[in-house]
Amino acid sequence: MTAANDWTKEMATKGFPELKQLYTLLGAPKNVELFANTHFQHNYNYVSRAAFFGFINKHFKLAWKSRWWRRITIDWGARNWRSGT
């Protein structure tokens, strides 16, 4: 999970502890993580995307050796996207 300075900013105290408790009860506490980057105004930033892709790579055992997602730059303010490849 990710959190930013938006409606998700309280995730560390409201929501995530309960999810962590549930995953612990199910015997899988390492299968839920929170990446709280509340200094960002939204979750579309690179740091949140990198955390997400790293989590997916680890838990789905995709063995992505390169960090291809680092080459993608999204400029939401200009309403366009471009690949940095």
Buried (B, 14 or more C-beta within 10 A) or exposed (E): BBBBEEEBBEBBEEBBEEBBEEBEEEEEEEEBBBBBBBEBEEBEBEBBBBBBBBBEBBEEEEEEEEEEBEEBEBEEEEEEEEEEE
